[in-house]
Structures are given as C-alpha cells and as structure tokens.
Amino acid sequence: MRQGEVMLLEIPSSTEYVSIACHAIEGIARRMTFTANEVEDIKLAVGEACTNAVKHGPALEESPNVEIKCSVHPDGLTVEIRNSTIGRVHPHIPTKLDASHESGRGLYMMRKLVDEVDMKWEHCSATVKLFKKLTATAA
C-alpha cells in the first residue's frame, strides 16, 4: 500500500477470523519501514482490538461483521476496528491496569503496543482507532 491508500476488510464476528485481520495488517506493516518488533506490536494490538470487538459485540447472528480499516500515512499506520453495539451497554474502560480484574487488559496492552489508542462509543457502534508512528530510524 502506498501513502494515502486505504484497505477495508470485514470479518465475521467470530474469534476464528481474527487471525485473518492480523495477517492482513501484518502484510501492510511489513511493506512499510516498521521494524520486525514494531510489526509484531501492531499485529498484537490489532488482534486484541478485533478480539474485543467479537467478544463484546452482539452475537454473530445479530451482527455478522467486524470492520477493519487500515490507512497508510507519511508518519505511520492507522487501523480502525469497528463493531456493532446494538443492545449493548457502554463498558467501563479502566485507565490503568488492575491485576485483580481480567477485563481491561486488552486495552492496556494496546496502549503499550501502539502510540495512540482512541475509542469511540456511538449509538450503534464502537470503534477502536490504533496509530503506530514510524520511528525516525525507520522512516
């Protein structure tokens, strides 16, 4: 992908398809000048976001797809993961890791793996936006 290009991918809302999204984003990140470790960080963050979208979104029968949008920028890579939230309550999003609770670890990991994480909860959908900057040595 070249700067400014956008890739759209929809996967069924099922954990067995998360790896497809991860591999697609990995391929794009490898074509950029990210280091091998940065590519793995991006891949892991995308996997966490997609898994959360599947786990916390409606059942497959109610909302069949998770949407992934990947955009190449001069300074990095943006990946947006969107799922339906029909009939779902806005989750509590912890601001720090609480070892006594299992929930919230995925968001904590995403924040450690990429440079920016933004979550939008709208009327019928939730979107997690991940941004990984190209390092000065890689750019």
C-alpha positions as CSV (number, residue, x, y, z in Angstrom):
1,M,0.0,0.0,0.0
2,R,1.1,3.5,-0.8
3,Q,0.7,6.6,1.3
4,G,-2.9,7.7,1.4
5,E,-4.3,4.3,0.4
6,V,-6.9,2.6,2.5
7,M,-7.7,-1.1,2.9
8,L,-11.1,-2.2,4.1
9,L,-11.7,-5.7,5.4
10,E,-14.8,-7.2,7.0
11,I,-14.6,-10.4,9.0
12,P,-17.4,-12.4,10.6
13,S,-17.9,-11.6,14.2
14,S,-16.2,-14.8,15.4
15,T,-12.8,-15.3,17.0
16,E,-11.7,-17.8,14.4
17,Y,-11.4,-15.0,11.9
18,V,-9.3,-12.6,14.0
19,S,-6.1,-14.1,12.7
20,I,-7.1,-13.1,9.1
21,A,-7.3,-9.5,10.1
22,C,-4.0,-9.7,11.9
23,H,-2.2,-11.2,8.9
24,A,-3.7,-8.6,6.5
25,I,-2.4,-5.8,8.7
26,E,0.9,-7.5,9.3
27,G,1.4,-7.6,5.5
28,I,0.8,-3.9,5.2
29,A,3.0,-3.0,8.1
30,R,5.9,-5.2,6.7
31,R,5.7,-3.2,3.4
32,M,6.2,0.0,5.4
33,T,9.5,0.6,7.2
34,F,8.5,-0.7,10.6
35,T,11.0,-2.9,12.4
36,A,10.1,-6.6,12.9
37,N,9.3,-5.8,16.6
38,E,7.0,-2.9,15.6
39,V,5.2,-5.1,13.1
40,E,4.6,-7.7,15.9
41,D,3.4,-4.9,18.2
42,I,0.9,-3.7,15.6
43,K,-0.3,-7.2,14.9
44,L,-0.8,-7.9,18.6
45,A,-2.7,-4.7,19.2
46,V,-5.0,-5.3,16.2
47,G,-5.6,-8.9,17.5
48,E,-6.6,-7.5,20.9
49,A,-8.9,-4.9,19.3
50,C,-10.6,-7.5,17.0
51,T,-11.0,-10.0,19.8
52,N,-12.6,-7.3,22.0
53,A,-14.9,-6.4,19.1
54,V,-16.0,-10.0,18.7
55,K,-16.2,-10.7,22.4
56,H,-18.0,-7.6,23.5
57,G,-20.2,-7.0,20.4
58,P,-23.5,-8.7,19.6
59,A,-23.7,-12.3,18.7
60,L,-22.8,-13.4,15.1
61,E,-26.4,-13.9,14.3
62,E,-27.3,-10.3,15.4
63,S,-24.3,-8.5,13.8
64,P,-22.4,-10.6,11.4
65,N,-19.2,-8.5,10.8
66,V,-16.4,-6.6,12.3
67,E,-15.0,-3.9,10.0
68,I,-11.3,-3.2,9.8
69,K,-9.9,0.0,8.1
70,C,-6.2,0.4,7.6
71,S,-4.7,3.7,6.4
72,V,-1.1,4.4,5.4
73,H,0.2,7.9,6.4
74,P,3.6,9.5,5.9
75,D,4.3,9.3,9.6
76,G,2.7,5.9,10.4
77,L,-0.2,3.5,10.2
78,T,-3.8,3.8,11.4
79,V,-6.0,0.8,12.0
80,E,-9.7,1.2,12.9
81,I,-11.7,-1.7,14.2
82,R,-15.5,-1.2,14.3
83,N,-18.3,-3.4,15.5
84,S,-22.0,-3.1,16.2
85,T,-23.1,-2.3,19.7
86,I,-26.9,-2.8,19.2
87,G,-28.3,-3.8,22.6
88,R,-25.0,-3.4,24.4
89,V,-24.2,-1.2,27.4
90,H,-21.2,1.1,27.2
91,P,-18.4,-0.8,29.0
92,H,-16.3,0.6,31.8
93,I,-12.8,1.3,30.4
94,P,-10.1,1.3,33.0
95,T,-7.5,4.0,32.9
96,K,-4.8,1.7,34.5
97,L,-4.2,-2.0,34.8
98,D,-5.9,-3.7,37.7
99,A,-4.4,-7.1,38.4
100,S,-7.4,-8.1,40.3
101,H,-9.7,-7.9,37.2
102,E,-9.3,-9.7,33.9
103,S,-11.2,-7.1,31.9
104,G,-9.4,-4.1,30.6
105,R,-6.1,-5.9,30.0
106,G,-6.6,-5.8,26.2
107,L,-6.9,-2.0,26.1
108,Y,-3.9,-1.7,28.5
109,M,-1.8,-3.8,26.1
110,M,-3.0,-1.9,23.1
111,R,-1.9,1.4,24.8
112,K,1.6,-0.1,25.4
113,L,2.0,-1.5,21.9
114,V,1.0,1.4,19.7
115,D,1.4,5.2,20.0
116,E,-2.2,6.2,20.1
117,V,-5.5,4.4,21.1
118,D,-8.8,6.1,20.7
119,M,-12.2,4.6,21.5
120,K,-15.5,6.0,20.3
121,W,-18.7,4.6,21.5
122,E,-21.6,5.8,19.3
123,H,-25.3,5.0,19.2
124,C,-25.0,1.7,17.3
125,S,-21.2,1.0,17.1
126,A,-17.9,1.1,18.8
127,T,-14.6,2.0,17.1
128,V,-11.1,1.4,18.4
129,K,-8.6,3.5,16.4
130,L,-4.9,2.5,16.7
131,F,-2.0,4.5,15.4
132,K,1.6,3.4,15.2
133,K,4.2,6.0,14.3
134,L,7.1,5.2,12.1
135,T,10.3,5.7,14.1
136,A,12.9,8.2,12.9
137,T,15.4,5.4,12.0
138,A,12.7,3.5,10.1
139,A,11.3,6.5,8.2
